[in-house]
Amino acid sequence: MTSGLDLDWPFFEPRHRELSSQLDRWCKNHLSDAPARDVDEHCRALVRNLGLAGFLKLCVADGGTPPDVRSLAIARATLARHSGLADFAFAMQGLGSGAISLFGDAEQKADFLPGVSGGSAIAAFALTEPDAGSDAASIATRAVRAGDDWIIDGEKTYISNGTIADVVTLFARTSDDGARGLSAFILPLPAAGVTVPERIEVIAPHPLARLRLDRVRLPTSAMLGSEGDGFRIAMQTLNLFRVTVGAAALGFAQRGLDEALSFASNRRLGTATLADNAVTQDRLGDMATRIDASALLIARAAWQQDKGVADNRRAAAMAKLHATEEAQKVIDMAVQLHGGLGVTVGAKVEELYREIRALRIYEGASEVQRMVIARDLLKEHRA
């Protein structure tokens, strides 16, 4: 399997198998395990090359139809298996422009989506703030009406692509009415009043930053949807891509298993190999089972989303939760099996160990996913 997903399952169609083969070939020809010397420039190149190859078209709405979630899941799982940064570059083009795809008017889509899908414009999604993470309804960045414009002041943090973005989906408070007081805007960059006071360094290097907005002026045409729609826009955009976070975790886990199989098969242990050891076989069997369980949850949730199942939140939450949590365990097993090499900088499993950790936090932490699942179960039970 090129991604951890078995594309012969009935959830998938021939076009999905073809996409997987095409993208896997592209990855083998264009991606390397060598660490990036300049993360920002490497991300720019990845976006540009993914756009030239036509793969970024998967991330944006085509004629008003939402992106195919099964295709997004296959793409992320395949890219993650080869390169965490390539998966990041692809995913952020989708998340950063997702609100425009779902809620933008014809002019907004025409202005921004071709650049995103072609790889000439890098997208970002600015929701998180220093005092508002999982509780998105508490954001404090404020937009005040000034004639035909909006004046925006505030701060965003942990913004992926914050150092290199050309277009940002920005969420700000336009009234004090809790979640109903949030609105969404399209912010082209560079823009007067927008600065990057801090580049945020994390264990798996990405172009992550804190953004400051000081009297940033946007026209009324920059608003996505209507005033007060921001929370709904943010949640629906995140829900569209939530399953794909699980798919990325699946790709990381599959690569961890691949590395473990290869290492165990070649590592001498007395007169045999590490793979001949019963304890190793127990561990490999456990890893494979965890991966397949995640793959099934992802395939189901993505299929439901594409088929328009009325409420897909529980399935999406289960897929994201299980895949990210189990991938962490699978990769930890791979590191343990490698011994000292597993924690050596430059080893692939060491890189995977750093890459996987953030997926249990962003786009809805594991604790939030458990709450979504439980509340849906209780609602169903009470009904």
C-alpha positions as CSV (number, residue, x, y, z in Angstrom):
1,M,0.0,0.0,0.0
2,T,1.3,3.5,-0.8
3,S,-0.7,5.2,1.9
4,G,-1.9,2.7,4.5
5,L,-5.4,2.8,2.9
6,D,-6.5,-0.4,1.1
7,L,-8.0,1.1,-2.1
8,D,-9.7,-2.2,-3.0
9,W,-12.2,-1.5,-0.2
10,P,-15.7,-0.6,-1.5
11,F,-15.3,2.9,-0.1
12,F,-13.1,3.8,-3.0
13,E,-13.4,4.1,-6.8
14,P,-11.0,3.5,-9.7
15,R,-10.2,7.2,-9.8
16,H,-8.9,7.0,-6.2
17,R,-6.6,4.1,-7.1
18,E,-5.2,6.1,-10.1
19,L,-4.6,9.1,-7.9
20,S,-2.7,7.1,-5.4
21,S,-0.5,5.6,-8.1
22,Q,0.1,9.0,-9.7
23,L,1.0,10.7,-6.5
24,D,3.2,7.9,-5.2
25,R,5.2,8.0,-8.5
26,W,5.5,11.8,-8.1
27,C,6.7,11.5,-4.5
28,K,9.4,9.0,-5.5
29,N,10.6,11.3,-8.2
30,H,10.4,14.7,-6.4
31,L,10.7,14.1,-2.7
32,S,13.7,13.3,-0.5
33,D,14.3,12.3,3.1
34,A,17.0,14.9,3.4
35,P,16.1,17.6,5.9
36,A,15.3,21.0,4.5
37,R,18.0,23.6,5.1
38,D,15.5,26.5,4.6
39,V,12.1,25.4,5.7
40,D,10.3,28.5,4.3
41,E,11.9,28.2,0.9
42,H,11.4,24.4,0.8
43,C,7.7,24.9,1.5
44,R,7.4,27.5,-1.2
45,A,9.0,25.0,-3.6
46,L,6.7,22.2,-2.5
47,V,3.6,24.3,-3.1
48,R,4.9,25.4,-6.4
49,N,5.7,21.9,-7.6
50,L,2.5,20.3,-6.2
51,G,0.6,23.0,-8.1
52,L,2.5,22.5,-11.4
53,A,1.7,18.7,-11.1
54,G,-2.0,19.5,-10.7
55,F,-2.4,17.9,-7.2
56,L,-3.4,21.2,-5.5
57,K,-6.6,21.2,-7.5
58,L,-7.8,18.5,-5.1
59,C,-7.9,21.2,-2.3
60,V,-10.3,23.7,-3.8
61,A,-13.9,23.6,-4.8
62,D,-14.5,22.8,-8.5
63,G,-17.6,24.6,-9.8
64,G,-19.0,25.0,-6.3
65,T,-18.7,21.3,-5.4
66,P,-16.7,20.7,-2.1
67,P,-13.4,18.9,-2.4
68,D,-13.6,15.1,-2.6
69,V,-12.6,14.0,1.0
70,R,-11.5,10.6,-0.1
71,S,-9.1,12.1,-2.6
72,L,-7.8,14.5,0.1
73,A,-7.3,11.6,2.5
74,I,-5.4,9.5,-0.1
75,A,-3.2,12.5,-1.0
76,R,-2.3,13.3,2.6
77,A,-1.6,9.7,3.6
78,T,0.6,9.2,0.6
79,L,2.5,12.5,1.0
80,A,2.9,12.0,4.8
81,R,4.4,8.5,4.1
82,H,7.1,10.2,2.0
83,S,7.5,13.6,3.6
84,G,5.9,15.4,6.5
85,L,6.7,18.8,5.0
86,A,5.1,17.9,1.7
87,D,1.9,16.8,3.5
88,F,2.0,20.1,5.4
89,A,2.3,22.1,2.3
90,F,-0.5,20.3,0.6
91,A,-2.8,20.4,3.6
92,M,-2.5,24.1,4.3
93,Q,-3.4,25.0,0.8
94,G,-6.7,23.2,1.5
95,L,-7.3,24.5,5.0
96,G,-6.1,28.0,4.2
97,S,-8.5,28.3,1.3
98,G,-11.3,26.0,2.4
99,A,-13.5,28.8,3.7
100,I,-13.2,30.5,0.3
101,S,-14.1,27.3,-1.5
102,L,-17.1,26.7,0.8
103,F,-18.4,30.2,1.5
104,G,-16.8,32.6,-1.0
105,D,-18.8,34.4,-3.6
106,A,-18.0,34.1,-7.3
107,E,-15.6,37.1,-7.3
108,Q,-13.7,35.9,-4.2
109,K,-13.3,32.5,-5.6
110,A,-12.0,33.9,-8.9
111,D,-9.6,36.2,-7.2
112,F,-7.9,33.7,-4.9
113,L,-8.6,30.0,-5.7
114,P,-6.7,29.8,-9.0
115,G,-3.5,31.0,-7.3
116,V,-3.9,28.5,-4.5
117,S,-4.7,25.5,-6.8
118,G,-1.9,26.5,-9.2
119,G,0.7,26.8,-6.4
120,S,1.5,30.5,-7.0
121,A,-0.3,31.7,-3.8
122,I,0.3,30.2,-0.4
123,A,-2.7,30.0,1.9
124,A,-3.1,30.2,5.7
125,F,-5.9,29.9,8.3
126,A,-5.8,32.3,11.2
127,L,-8.1,31.3,14.0
128,T,-5.9,30.5,17.1
129,E,-4.9,33.3,19.5
130,P,-2.8,33.4,22.6
131,D,-5.9,33.1,24.8
132,A,-8.1,31.1,22.5
133,G,-7.2,27.7,21.2
134,S,-9.8,24.9,21.3
135,D,-12.3,27.5,22.6
136,A,-12.5,29.4,19.3
137,A,-15.6,31.3,20.4
138,S,-13.4,33.3,22.8
139,I,-11.2,35.0,20.2
140,A,-10.5,38.6,20.9
141,T,-9.2,40.0,17.6
142,R,-11.7,42.7,16.7
143,A,-13.0,44.1,13.5
144,V,-14.7,47.5,13.7
145,R,-16.8,49.0,10.8
146,A,-15.4,52.3,9.4
147,G,-17.5,53.5,6.5
148,D,-17.0,51.0,3.7
149,D,-14.1,49.3,5.4
150,W,-13.3,47.1,8.4
151,I,-10.4,48.0,10.8
152,I,-8.9,45.0,12.4
153,D,-6.7,44.8,15.5
154,G,-5.5,41.8,17.4
155,E,-3.0,38.9,17.5
156,K,-3.0,35.4,16.1
157,T,-0.6,32.6,17.1
158,Y,0.5,29.2,15.9
159,I,-0.4,30.2,12.4
160,S,0.8,27.7,9.9
161,N,2.4,29.4,6.8
162,G,2.4,32.5,8.9
163,T,5.9,33.5,7.6
164,I,5.2,32.8,3.9
165,A,1.4,33.2,3.3
166,D,0.0,35.3,0.4
167,V,-3.6,34.9,1.5
168,V,-5.1,34.3,5.0
169,T,-8.5,33.3,6.1
170,L,-8.9,35.5,9.2
171,F,-11.4,35.3,12.0
172,A,-12.3,38.4,14.1
173,R,-14.9,39.6,16.4
174,T,-17.5,42.0,15.0
175,S,-19.8,42.0,18.0
176,D,-19.8,40.8,21.6
177,D,-22.4,38.1,21.0
178,G,-20.1,35.1,21.8
179,A,-19.7,32.6,18.9
180,R,-22.3,34.5,17.0
181,G,-20.2,37.6,17.1
182,L,-17.4,36.2,14.9
183,S,-16.9,37.0,11.2
184,A,-14.5,35.7,8.6
185,F,-12.4,37.8,6.2
186,I,-10.0,37.2,3.4
187,L,-6.7,39.0,4.1
188,P,-4.2,39.3,1.2
189,L,-0.5,39.6,2.2
190,P,1.6,41.7,2.5
191,A,-0.8,44.2,4.0
192,A,-0.2,47.5,6.0
193,G,-0.5,46.8,9.7
194,V,0.3,43.1,9.5
195,T,3.6,42.1,11.1
196,V,5.3,38.8,12.2
197,P,6.7,39.5,15.7
198,E,7.7,35.9,16.3
199,R,8.6,32.9,14.3
200,I,7.6,29.9,16.4
201,E,10.0,27.0,16.4
202,V,8.5,23.5,17.0
203,I,9.9,20.0,17.2
204,A,9.0,19.3,13.6
205,P,10.1,22.5,11.7
206,H,7.3,24.3,9.9
207,P,6.7,27.9,8.8
208,L,4.8,28.7,12.0
209,A,4.4,32.2,13.3
210,R,2.6,34.8,15.5
211,L,0.8,37.5,13.6
212,R,0.0,41.0,14.8
213,L,-2.7,43.1,13.3
214,D,-2.5,46.8,14.0
215,R,-5.3,48.8,12.3
216,V,-5.4,46.6,9.3
217,R,-7.9,48.0,6.8
218,L,-10.0,45.6,4.7
219,P,-12.9,46.5,2.4
220,T,-16.4,45.1,3.0
221,S,-15.9,42.8,0.0
222,A,-13.2,40.9,2.0
223,M,-15.8,39.4,4.3
224,L,-16.7,35.8,3.8
225,G,-20.4,35.1,4.0
226,S,-22.3,37.5,6.3
227,E,-21.5,39.3,9.5
228,G,-21.7,36.8,12.4
229,D,-21.1,33.7,10.2
230,G,-17.4,33.3,11.3
231,F,-17.8,30.6,13.9
232,R,-19.9,28.5,11.5
233,I,-17.5,29.0,8.7
234,A,-14.5,28.0,10.9
235,M,-16.2,24.9,12.2
236,Q,-17.4,23.7,8.8
237,T,-14.0,24.3,7.3
238,L,-12.2,22.4,10.0
239,N,-14.8,19.6,9.8
240,L,-14.1,19.3,6.0
241,F,-10.4,18.6,6.6
242,R,-10.6,16.8,10.0
243,V,-10.7,13.3,8.5
244,T,-7.6,14.2,6.4
245,V,-5.6,14.9,9.6
246,G,-6.2,11.3,10.5
247,A,-5.1,10.3,7.0
248,A,-1.8,12.1,7.4
249,A,-1.3,10.3,10.7
250,L,-2.0,7.1,8.9
251,G,0.7,7.9,6.4
252,F,3.2,8.5,9.1
253,A,2.3,5.3,10.9
254,Q,2.5,3.3,7.7
255,R,6.0,4.7,7.1
256,G,6.9,3.8,10.7
257,L,5.8,0.2,10.1
258,D,7.7,0.1,6.8
259,E,10.9,1.3,8.5
260,A,10.4,-1.2,11.3
261,L,9.9,-4.1,8.9
262,S,13.0,-3.2,7.0
263,F,15.2,-2.7,10.0
264,A,14.0,-5.9,11.7
265,S,14.5,-7.9,8.6
266,N,18.1,-6.7,8.2
267,R,19.3,-6.4,11.8
268,R,21.3,-9.5,12.9
269,L,20.4,-11.0,16.3
270,G,22.8,-13.8,16.9
271,T,22.4,-16.3,14.1
272,A,19.0,-14.9,13.1
273,T,17.5,-11.5,12.5
274,L,15.5,-9.2,14.7
275,A,12.4,-10.1,12.7
276,D,12.8,-13.8,13.7
277,N,12.3,-12.9,17.3
278,A,8.9,-13.6,18.8
279,V,8.7,-10.3,20.7
280,T,9.5,-8.4,17.5
281,Q,6.7,-10.3,15.6
282,D,4.3,-9.5,18.4
283,R,5.1,-5.8,18.1
284,L,4.9,-5.8,14.3
285,G,1.5,-7.5,14.4
286,D,0.2,-5.0,16.9
287,M,1.4,-2.1,14.7
288,A,-0.2,-3.5,11.6
289,T,-3.6,-4.0,13.4
290,R,-3.6,-0.5,14.8
291,I,-2.9,0.9,11.3
292,D,-5.7,-1.1,9.6
293,A,-8.2,-0.1,12.3
294,S,-7.4,3.6,11.7
295,A,-7.6,3.1,7.9
296,L,-11.1,1.7,8.2
297,L,-12.3,4.6,10.3
298,I,-10.8,7.1,7.9
299,A,-12.2,5.3,4.8
300,R,-15.7,5.2,6.4
301,A,-15.7,8.9,7.5
302,A,-14.3,10.1,4.2
303,W,-16.9,8.1,2.2
304,Q,-19.7,9.3,4.4
305,Q,-18.6,12.9,3.9
306,D,-18.4,12.6,0.1
307,K,-21.8,10.9,0.0
308,G,-23.4,13.7,2.0
309,V,-24.4,11.9,5.2
310,A,-26.4,14.5,7.1
311,D,-24.2,14.6,10.3
312,N,-20.7,13.2,9.9
313,R,-19.2,14.8,13.0
314,R,-19.0,11.6,15.0
315,A,-17.4,9.5,12.3
316,A,-14.9,12.3,11.5
317,A,-14.0,12.8,15.2
318,M,-13.5,9.0,15.6
319,A,-11.3,8.8,12.5
320,K,-9.1,11.8,13.6
321,L,-8.9,10.7,17.2
322,H,-8.1,7.0,16.6
323,A,-5.6,7.6,13.7
324,T,-3.6,10.2,15.5
325,E,-3.5,8.5,18.9
326,E,-2.6,5.1,17.4
327,A,0.0,6.5,15.0
328,Q,1.8,7.9,18.0
329,K,1.9,4.5,19.5
330,V,2.9,2.8,16.3
331,I,5.8,5.2,15.7
332,D,6.9,4.9,19.3
333,M,7.1,1.1,18.8
334,A,9.1,1.7,15.7
335,V,11.5,3.9,17.6
336,Q,11.8,1.3,20.4
337,L,12.5,-1.5,17.9
338,H,15.4,0.6,16.3
339,G,17.1,0.9,19.7
340,G,19.6,3.7,19.9
341,L,19.3,4.4,16.2
342,G,15.6,5.3,16.8
343,V,16.5,8.4,18.8
344,T,19.4,9.5,16.6
345,V,18.9,12.7,14.6
346,G,18.7,11.8,10.9
347,A,16.9,8.5,11.4
348,K,13.6,8.4,9.7
349,V,11.8,7.1,12.7
350,E,13.2,9.9,14.8
351,E,11.7,12.4,12.3
352,L,8.4,10.6,12.3
353,Y,8.4,10.7,16.2
354,R,8.6,14.5,16.0
355,E,6.2,14.9,13.1
356,I,3.3,12.9,14.6
357,R,3.0,14.6,17.9
358,A,1.3,17.8,16.8
359,L,-1.5,16.0,15.0
360,R,-3.0,15.0,18.3
361,I,-3.4,18.8,19.1
362,Y,-4.2,20.8,16.0
363,E,-7.6,21.0,14.2
364,G,-9.3,19.7,17.3
365,A,-7.2,18.1,20.1
366,S,-7.9,14.5,21.1
367,E,-9.8,15.7,24.2
368,V,-12.1,17.8,22.0
369,Q,-12.8,14.8,19.7
370,R,-13.8,12.6,22.6
371,M,-16.2,15.3,23.7
372,V,-17.7,15.5,20.2
373,I,-18.2,11.7,20.1
374,A,-19.7,11.6,23.6
375,R,-22.1,14.4,23.1
376,D,-23.3,12.9,19.9
377,L,-23.8,9.6,21.6
378,L,-25.7,11.2,24.5
379,K,-27.9,13.2,22.1
380,E,-28.7,10.0,20.2
381,H,-29.5,8.1,23.4
382,R,-31.8,10.8,24.8
383,A,-33.7,11.0,21.5
